[in-house]
Amino acid sequence: VFSGTSGTLSRSALSIISAVQVNSDGTETTYTVTNSGASLTLSGGTGLTLLVTYTYNTGASRVNVQKHLSPGGVDTADTFLISQVPTKWTAAHKLSGYTYIVLTLDLNMPRFQGGPPNVTAKIRGKKIYDCRTGTTAYSANPALALRDFAASSAFGPGLDVDEAAHSAAATACDEVLTTGVARRSLGLVIDTPAPCAQWVDVLRSYAGAFAVRRGGTLSLAADRPGTSVATVTADDIVEGSLKLTKRSLRSIPTVVRVTYTDATSTPWRDLPAIAYLPGVLTGEVPWREESVSMPGIPSYAQAYREAVERLNSATLTDLDVEWVTFDDGLRYEVGDIVTLMHPIGLTGKDVRILAVDRQESGRWRIKASEYNAEVYS
């Protein structure tokens, strides 16, 4: 039915074959009708009811995409490939354990006449277990990624994990900032063979945490502001074992550059986030740069926070401390903050424990670094 000279089909037409009016005496009058998709334009008449015969696409695929995610490491062969090239692709071609896409294009399509398009895909990492909720799903939380890697015997060291400690570290990563985003996120491909301990160290740096291994168990402690858990006095320190090391001014950076992955445009690109001490850009303070590559950081804001905290740590906590203590030292954990009181001039000096190593029977060497809450952004 045409309203004036305009009509509409129930579906988009490829071409109009005929348009006729059936008269009361059984004869037919042919009219000219053109189309643009489902919209019709009538020539030679108005307000008519016509029988329009046309061709349309029955749904034959011009672009076919099949995704294979290998759930649980097991997949089935691609049925489309089997139907198209059965002598080359059979039911045995499962590619289990791989994630892949089968993409088929109809190159007769007008838009492909200049050649196949550039094809990109946005993918997310494996589903991982969240020890806080008991659920398994995709997550960009670096502490949960570290837990998943550490617990895996297929691609990681297959360690037991301290669930409570990993939960606390994961919650610290998920802290929602004033900008509405999580404090720490991760987008990293582990595709380079390296010792498991090396990958654990990489992942714990993204999580902003200390990693502690006790036998076959891995624990985490978030590197965030905290309060002192104990006071250490001269009575707790083996005489003559206390060592203080002040870092050389020349070794302290005044500029920290963190290179991250900018995923806001395609193709992705490596970009820097740079933090400077006041006076560096005007030439009043010497330029001493520390460069850190962290391709797993997915945003400028997170990379800049990382650069600021590294610069703060270098300039505000330049004192390293080491001492030997008695078995009582076993109560300290890596990441703990303790307060040092000692006649050599340490009065209420807060330090963060970095290592607790057995020295000999009944003796433990503690390594720590100066703590300052102003380091954290």
C-alpha positions in Angstrom: 0.0 0.0 0.0 1.5 3.3 -1.1 0.9 6.5 0.8 1.2 9.0 -2.1 4.3 7.7 -3.9 6.0 6.1 -0.9 5.7 2.5 0.4 7.6 0.2 2.7 8.5 -3.5 2.5 8.7 -5.9 5.4 12.4 -6.4 4.7 15.2 -4.8 2.8 15.1 -5.6 -0.9 18.1 -6.2 -3.1 16.2 -5.5 -6.3 12.6 -5.0 -7.6 11.4 -7.6 -10.1 7.9 -6.2 -10.8 5.1 -4.0 -9.4 1.6 -4.6 -10.6 -2.0 -3.6 -9.8 -4.6 -6.3 -10.1 -7.7 -4.7 -11.7 -11.3 -5.6 -11.0 -11.6 -7.4 -14.4 -8.6 -9.6 -13.6 -6.1 -7.7 -15.8 -2.9 -6.2 -14.4 -1.3 -2.8 -14.8 2.4 -2.6 -14.4 4.1 0.3 -12.6 7.7 1.4 -12.1 8.9 1.1 -8.5 12.4 1.7 -7.2 13.8 1.0 -3.8 16.4 2.0 -1.2 16.5 -1.0 1.2 12.9 -1.5 2.4 11.7 2.0 1.2 9.8 2.1 -2.1 9.2 5.0 -4.5 6.3 4.7 -7.1 6.3 6.4 -10.5 3.2 7.0 -12.5 0.6 6.9 -9.8 -0.3 7.7 -6.1 -2.0 5.9 -3.3 -2.1 2.6 -5.0 -2.1 -1.0 -3.7 0.4 -3.0 -5.7 1.8 -6.5 -5.7 5.6 -6.0 -5.5 7.9 -8.9 -6.3 11.5 -8.5 -5.2 14.7 -10.2 -4.3 16.2 -10.1 -0.8 19.1 -11.6 1.1 18.0 -14.9 2.7 20.6 -14.6 5.4 23.6 -16.1 3.7 26.6 -15.1 5.6 29.0 -12.6 4.1 31.2 -12.5 7.2 31.4 -15.6 9.4 33.1 -15.5 12.8 33.6 -18.6 15.0 35.2 -18.2 18.4 37.0 -21.0 20.2 37.9 -20.5 23.9 38.9 -24.1 24.8 36.9 -24.2 28.0 38.8 -26.3 30.6 41.5 -26.7 28.0 39.4 -29.0 25.8 37.7 -27.9 22.5 36.0 -29.4 19.5 36.9 -28.9 15.9 35.4 -26.0 14.1 32.3 -27.2 12.3 32.4 -24.4 9.6 35.9 -25.4 8.6 34.9 -29.1 8.5 31.9 -28.2 6.2 34.0 -26.1 3.9 37.3 -28.1 3.6 36.5 -31.6 5.0 39.6 -33.1 3.5 41.9 -30.6 5.2 40.1 -29.9 8.5 38.6 -32.9 10.4 37.1 -33.6 13.7 40.6 -34.4 15.0 41.7 -30.8 14.4 40.5 -29.5 17.9 43.4 -27.1 18.8 42.5 -27.8 22.4 44.2 -25.4 24.8 44.4 -22.6 22.3 42.1 -19.6 21.9 41.5 -18.8 18.3 39.0 -17.3 15.8 38.0 -18.7 12.4 37.1 -15.7 10.2 35.6 -16.1 6.7 34.9 -13.2 4.4 32.9 -13.1 1.2 35.4 -11.1 -1.0 32.7 -10.5 -3.6 31.2 -8.0 -1.2 31.6 -4.5 -2.5 33.3 -3.2 0.7 36.0 -5.9 0.3 36.9 -5.1 -3.3 40.0 -3.2 -2.1 41.2 -6.3 -0.3 40.5 -7.9 3.1 40.1 -5.5 6.0 42.5 -5.2 8.9 41.2 -7.5 11.6 41.8 -6.9 15.3 40.3 -8.4 18.4 39.9 -7.3 22.0 40.4 -10.2 24.3 40.5 -10.7 28.0 42.6 -13.0 30.2 41.7 -16.4 31.7 39.0 -16.7 34.3 40.5 -16.8 37.8 39.4 -17.7 41.2 38.5 -14.9 43.6 39.2 -16.1 47.1 37.0 -13.4 48.6 33.8 -14.4 46.9 34.5 -18.1 45.9 33.7 -17.3 42.3 35.7 -17.9 39.1 35.5 -15.1 36.5 37.6 -12.8 34.5 39.4 -10.2 36.7 42.0 -7.5 36.1 43.0 -7.6 39.8 46.8 -8.2 39.9 46.7 -9.8 43.3 44.2 -12.4 42.1 46.3 -12.9 38.9 49.3 -13.6 41.1 47.3 -16.0 43.2 46.2 -17.9 40.1 49.7 -18.1 38.7 51.2 -19.2 42.1 48.6 -21.9 42.6 48.9 -23.4 39.1 51.1 -26.4 38.6 50.5 -26.2 34.8 52.2 -22.9 34.2 53.2 -21.7 37.7 55.1 -23.1 40.7 52.0 -24.9 42.1 52.2 -23.4 45.6 49.7 -23.3 48.4 48.5 -19.8 49.0 47.6 -17.8 52.1 44.0 -17.0 51.1 43.5 -14.4 53.8 46.6 -12.5 52.8 45.7 -12.7 49.1 42.2 -11.5 49.9 43.5 -8.4 51.7 46.0 -7.6 48.9 43.2 -8.0 46.3 40.9 -5.7 48.3 43.7 -3.1 48.4 44.0 -3.3 44.6 40.3 -2.9 44.2 40.1 0.3 46.3 38.0 2.7 44.3 39.6 6.1 43.9 37.9 9.4 43.6 38.1 9.0 39.8 35.8 6.0 40.1 38.5 3.4 39.0 40.3 0.7 40.9 43.7 1.6 42.4 45.5 -1.2 40.5 44.5 -3.1 37.4 46.5 -5.5 35.2 46.5 -6.4 31.5 49.6 -8.6 30.9 50.5 -11.6 28.7 52.9 -14.1 30.3 54.4 -15.5 27.1 58.1 -15.5 27.9 59.7 -18.5 29.6 61.3 -17.4 32.9 61.8 -18.9 36.4 58.5 -18.9 38.3 60.1 -16.8 41.1 60.8 -14.1 38.5 57.2 -14.0 37.3 56.0 -13.9 41.0 58.2 -10.9 41.5 56.8 -9.2 38.4 53.2 -9.8 39.4 53.7 -8.7 43.0 55.1 -5.4 41.7 51.8 -4.9 39.7 49.8 -5.8 42.8 51.8 -3.3 44.9 52.6 -6.0 47.5 55.4 -7.9 49.2 55.5 -11.6 48.3 56.6 -14.0 51.1 57.2 -17.7 50.6 57.1 -19.9 53.7 57.9 -23.4 52.6 55.3 -24.3 50.0 53.0 -21.5 50.8 52.9 -18.0 49.2 51.6 -15.0 51.2 51.1 -11.4 50.2 51.3 -8.2 52.2 50.0 -5.0 50.5 52.5 -2.1 50.3 50.1 0.5 51.7 50.1 2.9 54.6 50.0 1.2 58.0 50.8 1.5 61.7 53.7 0.1 63.7 53.0 -3.4 65.1 55.9 -3.4 67.6 58.7 -1.5 69.1 62.3 -2.9 68.7 64.8 -1.8 71.3 68.5 -2.5 71.9 67.5 -5.4 74.1 65.9 -7.1 71.0 69.0 -6.7 68.9 72.2 -8.8 69.0 75.0 -6.4 70.1 77.0 -5.1 67.2 74.6 -6.4 64.5 72.7 -3.1 63.8 73.7 -1.6 60.5 72.4 1.6 59.0 73.0 2.5 55.3 72.2 5.9 53.9 71.8 5.8 50.2 74.0 8.1 48.1 72.4 11.3 46.8 73.7 10.4 43.4 71.8 7.1 43.4 68.5 8.8 44.2 66.4 9.6 41.1 64.8 13.0 40.6 62.7 11.8 37.7 60.9 8.5 37.4 59.5 7.4 34.0 57.0 4.5 33.9 56.2 3.1 30.5 52.7 1.7 30.2 50.4 0.3 27.5 47.9 2.9 26.1 44.8 0.9 25.1 42.6 4.0 24.3 43.3 3.6 20.6 44.2 1.0 18.0 46.9 -0.1 17.6 47.9 0.0 21.3 51.1 1.9 22.0 53.7 2.3 24.7 53.6 5.7 26.4 55.4 7.2 29.3 54.1 8.6 32.6 56.7 10.8 34.2 57.0 12.2 37.7 59.5 15.0 38.5 60.9 16.5 41.7 60.2 20.2 42.0 62.9 22.2 40.3 63.9 19.5 37.8 62.1 21.1 34.8 63.5 24.5 35.6 67.1 23.2 35.8 67.4 24.0 39.5 67.6 20.2 40.4 69.8 17.8 38.5 68.1 15.4 36.1 68.7 11.8 37.4 66.2 9.5 35.7 64.9 6.0 36.7 63.1 4.2 33.9 60.7 1.3 34.6 58.8 -0.7 31.9 55.4 -1.9 33.2 53.4 -2.9 30.0 50.8 -4.5 32.2 49.6 -1.1 33.4 46.6 -0.2 31.2 46.1 3.5 31.9 48.1 6.7 32.3 46.5 7.5 35.7 47.8 4.2 37.2 51.2 4.6 35.6 51.5 8.1 36.9 50.6 7.0 40.4 53.3 4.3 40.2 55.8 6.9 39.1 54.9 9.3 41.9 55.1 6.6 44.6 58.5 5.3 43.3 59.8 8.9 43.3 58.5 9.5 46.8 60.0 6.2 48.0 63.4 7.1 46.6 63.5 10.6 48.1 61.6 10.1 51.4 62.9 6.7 52.5 66.6 6.6 51.8 67.7 4.7 54.9 68.2 0.9 54.9 68.4 -0.9 58.3 69.6 -4.4 59.1 70.0 -6.2 62.5 70.1 -9.7 64.0 67.5 -10.6 66.6 66.5 -13.6 68.7 63.8 -16.2 68.1 61.4 -13.5 69.1 62.0 -12.0 65.6 59.9 -14.8 64.1 56.8 -12.9 65.1 57.6 -10.3 62.4 56.2 -10.7 58.9 57.6 -9.1 55.7 55.6 -5.9 55.2 55.2 -5.2 58.9 56.1 -1.8 60.2 58.1 -1.7 63.4 59.5 1.2 65.5 63.2 1.2 66.2 64.5 2.7 69.5 68.3 2.5 69.9 71.0 4.6 71.7 72.9 5.3 68.5 70.3 7.9 67.7 67.2 6.0 66.5 64.3 7.5 68.4 60.9 6.3 67.2 62.2 5.5 63.7 59.6 3.5 61.8 60.9 0.9 59.3 59.2 -1.6 57.1 60.5 -5.2 57.2 61.6 -6.5 53.8 63.1 -9.9 54.8 63.4 -12.2 57.8 66.2 -14.8 57.2 67.6 -17.5 59.5 71.2 -16.6 60.5 71.9 -19.5 62.8 70.2 -21.4 65.5 68.2 -18.9 67.5 69.3 -15.9 65.4 67.4 -14.2 62.6 68.6 -11.4 60.3 66.0 -8.6 59.7 66.3 -6.3 56.7 64.1 -3.2 56.6 63.8 0.1 54.9 62.7 3.5 56.3 58.9 3.9 56.3 57.1 7.2 55.5 53.3 7.4 55.0 53.8 10.3 52.6 55.2 7.9 50.0 51.7 6.7 49.0 49.5 8.5 46.6 
